[in-house]
């Protein structure tokens, strides 16, 4: 991994180069996705069947055959190894428990003039969940996306997952059953996003689409945003580790590997004020890397987007981290509570040397769907609040409308919106007549 030093004159330039990320989306991808969305909008199920046959080599006679039956989901529960099923259920309990703490409640109050004001909280009606398929299966993503929606009170969750040549992971289906997913369709890619956003005769239209996917899925989510809500546009996975030099170097090396193995564009950064410790972690990386199954991917990620940064002290390390706003931040230090108040920008913070980021990916409880590409500066992890809406509630009293109406009239006429002003003024007149 490359070495940077905050004391170097060119540090800011080097850091900017290291963390620069240009999304892979290009004009060709945008046009392809736009064409697919338009085609699904016009031809519906017929187009969906054609794209599924072309891209997933899954040829069926009707779109109804793309839906996974309840019986097939139940068989998946039986076919999954008992240890894996136990782990899924354990993770689901913890994720569900954590997210119950996020539930928002409706509230109201009455002001001094007798006006009732408040906020009404309601859940989304129907949510679409995209789950990647093909090269890997992600049952943990099913739990992390579906359980907060269920806790929020979403009435129906529709899951789409590509099934190349008809193959689908039993663990993914088992996770869907455990999380309470209502319907599952074996479709993927931009066509799946389009079907969820627009609806077809078979696939119901949803209010929001969540879940990760490849460049075509991400581009499709961006293009349908506005017609439906989306969770976020995720970039490559990121981990930033701050160490005080006391954590076992092998632990830190493996934590860096845990994100680097996602793909070659994953970002791994280690900050520490002890140069000798950085040397020790590099030695661990050199020794452990050949033992990793995905060593090729890890090696490219570490070499192209990884870095070890020597800082003056831990406070400066946190300051650098705040600039980068990482998806995952590990405070692998003896007293993480002392540093936590300094942290302003991070998707999730993992406290202390025993808390590896991998625990958060699977079963700690908090959501693993996190903002990337510095978006932790302004956004948050996926949660129950992403599946609830807030409606303002206003009910004026006869006395209260006299004050509010008078002020609204002045402001409306100041904006030359006469109908607004008269709408408020008519109620003033009504109040006067009622008192007579």
Order of alpha helices (4+ residues) and beta strands (2+ residues): beta-alpha-alpha-alpha-alpha-alpha-beta-beta-beta-alpha-beta-alpha-beta-alpha-beta-alpha-beta-beta-alpha-beta-alpha-alpha-beta-alpha-beta-alpha-beta-alpha-beta-alpha-alpha
